[in-house]
């Protein structure tokens, strides 16, 4: 027994001598999280300069590592919880400001920490491949690893890319400051690392954007992993000035499919696209890109079109055309023209309104466009013209638009009686009270209003009595079939009769031939609009024609 004790003592002394001689720091924690082994280098590196290794043996890990809380954080959240068997982390020594690197490895019994003084070469290599704040891979290194995985995938989809974006991160920075924001990013990093494996790659690829290459993983499994990350982040309690700041994420997932994409950058764009779609969804903040049905291609098309729209807003390159709304009964008291918006692509091709207007509406820029149209029209209107201007549903919710219109009226000395504003029935009934107030405020100043696409709503007649409008535009879907469809004929007649009963004038859209015009005249419709009457022409050309005509009349007189 004594020999065994002596052998054990000798082994421990030899081990202590070996550990002491090792040119890097060594710390071994027991399964009960107490220090079993530590050398002088480790004490120097972690900032303990007033104790010897023997003083630290059997001490609790939190006391020993108190000067390096980032190591405690990783140890507790990754090793103790069993999420990972190892981690690596660079840190700076408090006493001598050495750039150090710690590697932690769970052993069969206990946990081993190796702390090394990194060479300049290692430091440079690490710094060029990792994000300084989070110590995750940086974008350049991540894209290279993703490209490598993309090339080796062949035709099989065995890995998944997750793109994660912090919601309202700019607001957090604005409210609590950038130091607080940095802490948020670090906590999110820990949440990500606690959910991914050693074989996976995690990166910070933007200010508040993260990406994870999840290898050998199905789409559904990847979604489950990302869902746990989102839940962990939501459980982070961050308090600023006595108030809890909520942190949340949105995530997009894309399969790495070489048959669908040309390179790794396109995979990142697809995952980014999915993330943007997730942000637009108020319920499910994780979106898997649908590569089979062209979701990514469709989104790219919309994005490119939105860029054209934004450039047109910034550079004033929209243009206006006008189409006549003609009286049906030789009454020229209010012949007027609808203002229509047009847009050209960079190569000069016309982009149909039914393509760019829905994109503008989805992107919430229609109110900006409406303001441009109003300002452009008011700046060009002449006494010879009565014009009708379309307003989107977004503009009806803009509480400052009426003031904007009245200010332009004064600036350009516009006669309000020359201007009619058109609003769609659908937009009007979305918020009937706001619409009513908006219309009333401008009608008090002399403007008139027309309700467009009337007849498409399920409760058209019920809402009509609440809106102080002047005209009803009968939906073209009924007008175009009025000559050969009894239902369409009956709808036009019903709408026209009802409008006249309550004192409103009617306008029929899509008047495309003589037979339609004849039926409209028989029904007593007041105005008609369509290619048969007048094809849209440049507003500037129309104004020039009107002015020349007036000059000719004056010269005859």
N, C-alpha and C positions, 0 to 999 in steps of 0.2 A: 504493500500500500504506500509506504514511504517513497519507494522507487518511482511509483506512478505519479505521486505528488511532485517529486523532484523533477521528473520528466516534463510534467505539465508546466511547472514554473519555468524550467529552462526554455521550453518552447515559447512561452509568453514573452520571456526576456528577449529571445532571438527575434520573435515577431516584432516586438517593440523597437528593437535595434534596426530591423529592416525598414519598418514604417518610418522611423525617424530619419533614416538615410535617404529615403525616396525624395527626389527633387520636385515633388509636387504635393499638394495637400491631400490628406486622406482622412475621411471621417466615416465611421461605421456606426449606424444606429441599430439597436435591437428591435425586435418586433414590438416591444413595449415603448419604443421611441426614446430610448435613453442612449447616451453615448457609450459605446463599447470600446472604440478605438479612435484616436485622434493624434495627429502629429503636430510639431511646432509650426511647420509651414502652413497647415490649415488654420491654426490660431492666428498667424500673421495675416493671412489672406482674408479671414472673416472679421478682423478688427479687434481681436482680444490680445492685448499686449501686456497684461498684468497677471497672467496665470500661466501655469505649465500644463502640459497634457494630462498629468496625473490629477490635477485639480478639476479637470473637466469630466473625467470618467464617471459614469453613472448619472450625469446631469441630464435634465430634460432637454430635448431638442430645441424647444422654443427659447429657452434661456441661452443656449449655445449659439443659435443662429439669429439672435435678435437683431444683429446689425445688418442682416441680409433678408429682409422680410419677403423679397421676391422669391427666394428659395423656399421659405416656409409656405408661401402661397402655392407654389407648384407642387411641393411635397404633399401637402394636405389634399389638394384638389385632384392630383393625378395618381400619386403612389398609394397614399393611405386609402383612397376610395377604390383602388384597384382598376381605375380607368386605363392606366398605362403602366408598363413595367419599367420604363425609363424616360428620362428627359434630359435635355441639354440646355444650358442657359449661360450667356455671358453676363458678367457684372464687373463693376469697378470696385477695387479695394478701397475702403474708407481711409485707411491710414496712409498708404503709399501710392494710391491712385493707379495701381497696376490694372491693366486690362486682363481680367481673369476669365476662365471658362470652366464651368462646373458640369460634370457628367454624373447623373444619378442613375443607379441600376438596382432594381429589386433583386435580392439574392434568395436562395432557398430559405435562409434564415437571416433576417435583418436587411438593411439597405446600405449600399456603398455609395459614398460621394467621393469623386476625384476632382480636385481643384488644381488647375494648371495655369501657369503664367504663359499666356499665348505669345508666340513669336510675332514679329511684325508681318511676316508673310501670312500667317494664319489670320491675323487680325484684318489684313487687307482683303484676303479672300472672303472672309466672313462678311465684312462690311459691304463688299460689292455685291453680295448675293442676298443680304437680309435687310429687312426694314429696321431702322435704328430704334424706333419706339417700341414695337411689339416683338421684335426678334423673330418674326415670321419671315418666310421668303419674301423678297420684293418682286415686283411685277416682272422685271426682266428675267430673273432666274426662274420664276414660276412659268412664264411663257415658254422658256426653253425646255423645261421638264414636261410641260404639256405637249409641246411639239414632238418631243421624243416618244411620249406615250401614244400620240396620234399616229406617228409613223409605224410603230410596232403593233398597232391594233389590227392592221390588215383590213379585212372586211367585217370583222366581228366587233360588236359593241360590248366591251367587258368593263368599261370604266365610265365614270360620270363626273361632270363638272358642276359644282354648285357655286353660284354667285350670290353673295350676301351683302346687303346694303343696310346701313343704320338709318332708321327713320328719324327725320327732323334733327339730325346731328348738328346742323348749323345753328338751330335754335338753342340746343344745349350749350354750344360754345358761346353764343351771344348772351345767354342768361348767366351761366356759371363761369365762363372764362375758359381759355384753352388748356390750362393745367388740369381743370376738371374734365374737360373733353378727352385729354390724353389718358386720364385714369379710366374713363369709360372704355376707350379702345383697348386698354390692357385687360380689363375685366372681360370684355368680349373675346379677346384672344384666349384667355384661360378657358372660357366656356367652349370655344371651338376645339382646343387641344384636348379637352376632357372627353370629347365625343368622337374623335377620329383616331385611327390606328397609326402605329409607327410607320407603316408602309405608305400611308396617305401623305399628300403634300398640302400644306395650308399656307396661304400668303395674304399679305395686305397689299392690294393692287391699286389703291387710291386713298384719298383722304379718309373716307368712311366706308370703303369697299373692301371686302374680303373674298377670297376664292379658295375652294377646296377641290383638289383632285382626289376623288374617292375611287380607289383602284379595285378591280374585281368585285364589282358591286352592281346590283340591279337598280333600276329607277325607283321602285317602290321602297327598297331598303335605304337608298340615298335620301328619299323624302322623309323617312322615319328618323334618320340621323339628323337631318337639318331641323326637323320639328323639335327634337330634343334640345338642340342648340338654341332655337328661338325661345323655348320655355325657360331654359337656364338664364338667358339674358333678361327675360321679363321678370325673373325672380331676383335680379340684382337690386339691392336697396342702396340708392345713392341719394344722399341728403345734402341740399345746398340751402343755406339761410333758413334752416328749420323746415324746409319743404322737400318732399320726396320727388325726385325727377324720374319719370318713367322712361325706360329704355326699351325699344322694340326694334325688330329687324324685319326686312322683307327679303325673300330669297327666290332665285330662279335656278332651275335645274335643266341641264342639257346633256343628253347622251353623247359620248364621243364616238360618232359614227363617220368613219372616213368616206362612206358612200354618200353621205348627205352634205359634207363640207369639204372644202379644198385644203384648208389648213387649220392650225390651232387657233389663230386669231378669229376665224369665223365661229368656232365653237364658243369662244369667250363672248363674242357679240351675241350669239344665240342665247347663252345663259344670262347675259345682261338684259336682253330683250325680255326673257321670261321674268326676270326680276322686276322690270318696269311694269309688266302686266300684273305681277303680284301686287305691286304698290297700288295699282288702280282698283284692285279688288278689296273691298272693305272687310270681307270675311276671311277668306283663305289667303294668307300672305306668303304662300309657297306656290309657285307655278312651274309646271313641267312643260317645256316647249313642245309643241306638237309639230314634229318634223314631217309627219306623213301627210298632213293636210295643208302644208305650205304656210303655217302660222308665222314662221320666221321671215319668209320671203315677203309675206303680206305686210308685216310690221316694218321691214326695211323700206318697202315701197312707201308706206305712210310716213316714215321718218324722212325719207328723201323729199317727199312732197311738202312736209312741214317746213323743211329747210328752205324750199322755194317760196313758201308762203311768208315765212319770217323775213326773208330777204326782200320780198315785195313790200312788206310793211316798212322795213327799215329804209329801203331805197326808193319808195314811192313809185313802184313799177306796176302796180295794178292799173287797169284802165276800165273805163265805163262805156257801156253801150246803152242805147235807149230803144224801147219798142212801144209803138203807139197803142193806146187804149182808146178805141174809136167809139163815138156815139152811134147807136143803131138807128136813130130816128131823125137824122138830119138836124140834130140839135147840137151846135158847136159850143154850147155854153161852157162845157168843161172837157174839151178834148185834152187828154194828158198822156204822158209817156212814163212807162216804168223804167227805172234805172236798174241796169243789170251789171253785175261785176264780172270782169274777165281777167284771166291770168295766162301768161305765157311761160313756158319752161325756158331753161337757159339756152336751149338751141333754137328758140323762137317758135316752137310749136304751141298751139292753143291747148290749154288744159281744161277739159269740160268742168263746169261748175259742180256737176253731180259727183265729181271726184274730189275736188279740193275743198269744197264747203263742208262735207262731213268730217274730213280730217281736221279742219279748222275748229269745228264744233267740239270734236272729241278732245282736242288739245287746248280748249278754252281760250282761243284767241279771236273768236268771232266778234266779241264786243269791240276789240281794237280795230278790226276790219270795218265794222259798222261805222265807227267814228271817222275812219278815213273816208268812207263813201259819203257820209253826210257832209264833211268838210269840203271834199272835192266837188260835190254837187252844188253846194251853196256858193262856192267860189266862182262857179261857171254859170249859174242860172241867170236867165235874162227875162225881161218882162213878157216876152212872147211865149214862154214855155210854162206849162203846168207839169210838175214832175211827181212821181211816186217812188218812194225809197223804202226798201225792205229793211226790217229790223229783226234780228235773231232773238231767240228766247233768252240768251245770255244778256243781251242788252236790256231786255225788259226787267231784269233783276238788278240792273245797274242804277243805283239810287241817284247818281250824279249826272246821268245822261240827259235828263230834261234840262238841267241847268246848262250843260254843254251846248245843247241845241239852241237854247235862247241866246247864249253868248255869241254863237256863230250867226244867228239871225241879226243881231245888232252889228256885228263886225262887217258882214257883207250886205247889209241893208236888204234882207230878203223879205218879200211879202209872204207871210205865213199862208195866205189863201192860195198860193201857187203850189203848196207842198202837201202831199198826202203821204202818210207813213203806213206801210203794209206790215201786218203781223200775221203769222199763221194761227189758225184755230188751235192747233196743238200747243203752241207756245203760250197762247193767251190763257188757256184753261189750266195750265200747270200751276199758275198762281194768280187766280182770278182777281184778288183784291189789289195786288201790286200792279197788275195790268190796268185795272180800272183807274187807279190813282194816277198812273203814268199818262194814260190817254187824257184824262180830265185836265191834268196840269197843262198839257199842250193845246188841247182844244180851246181852253180859256184864252189862249193867245192867237187863235185863228187857224191852227192847223187842222187838217181832216185826217180820218183814219179809215183804212180798209182792212177787212178780215179775210185773209188769204186761205185758199184750199178749204173753203167751207163745205161741210158735208162729210168730211172724213172722220170726225169725232162721233162717239156713240151718243152723246147728249148735246148735240149742236144747238138745238133750239132752246134747250133749258138754259144754257149759259149765255145765249145771245142777248137776252133781256138785261143782263148785268153790264154789258159793255157799251159805252157811248160812242159807237162807231158811225160811219157815214155810208160805207160801201161794203157789199159782200162779194167776194170773188168766188164764183162757183167752181169747185174743183174740176180740173181738166179731165180727170178720169171719167167723169160723167159726160162732159161736153163732147169729147172726141167720138163717142159712140151714140150720140143723140139721134142720128138719122136711121140707125138700124137696130137699136136695142131699146125695147119698151121700158125696161127698168131705168136706164139712164135718162130717157126722155121724161119719165115720171119724176125722177129725182130733180132734174133741172126745173121742171114746171113747179114742183112743190117748193123748192128753195126760192125761186123767183117770186111766187105768189106770197109766200110768207114774208119775205123781205119787204115787198111793197106794202103789205098790211101794216107793218110796223114803221113804215116811212123811210126805208133804206133803198138805195140804188143798187143794182146788180151789175156785175162784170163777169162775162163768160170767158174763161181761158181756153186755149187750144182750138181756136177757130181757124181750121186749116183748109176749108174748102167752101164752095158756094152753097152746097146743100146744108151744111152746118149753119152757115149764116142765115139761110132762109128759115130754118127751124127756130133759131134764136129770135129772129124778128117776129115770127108767128107767136111765140110765147111771150113776147113783150119784154125781153131782156134789154136793159138800158145800154150797156156797153159790151164790146167784144174785143178780144185781144188774140192775136195769132199770126202765123206766117202768111196766111191768106191776105191779111190786112196790111201788115208791115213787118219786114224782117228787121231784126235788131241792127242798128247802125251806130257808129261811133258818136258819142254825145257831142264831141267837138264838131263833127260834120253836120249833125242835126242843127246845132246852134247857128252854124255858118249859113245853112240853107234858109233858116227862118229869118235871119237878119237880112240876107239878100232879097228874100221875098218881100219883106217889109219896106226895104229901100225902094224896090220897084213900085210898090203900091203908092208910096209917098211921092215918087217922081211923076207917076201918072196923075195923082191928085193935084 
